[in-house]
């Protein structure tokens, strides 16, 4: 709301935790003055105790249909924040969650590596853009404990 008074500010600050928790908040950094200049997404390398591994991906909106995008939009916001170093406290919980999703009685997850893949968005000058080459970085490694899988 453009109205700036103490009552509006109080209401905003009162409901903000619930909006953030539910994923219903809007970050305005995709707009001016400094729009995002990187296309990125997260994956996890899941390594099992028998030495095998698999790639696990967070939901990617561009790969989902309209109905799935509607219900999984909060994952995009979570993913955008998770790769930020300011939210490093969330990394162990994310890794444990991924380990529980991918573990069963025959394949126990031993390690989870959180990986960010990104490509710079490069302005060409004629109001169009190019995509830079894809880069990859393992930004967190978590060794799974037996109690994490319960």
Secondary structure, 3 states (H helix, E strand, C coil): CCCCCHHHHHHHHHHHHHHHHHCCCCCHHHCCCCCCCEEEEEEEEEEECCCCEEEEECCCHHHCCHHHHHHHHHHHHHHHHHCCHHHHHHHHHHHHHHHHHHCCCCCCEEEEEEEEEEEEEEECCCCCEEECCCEEEEEEEEECCHHHHC
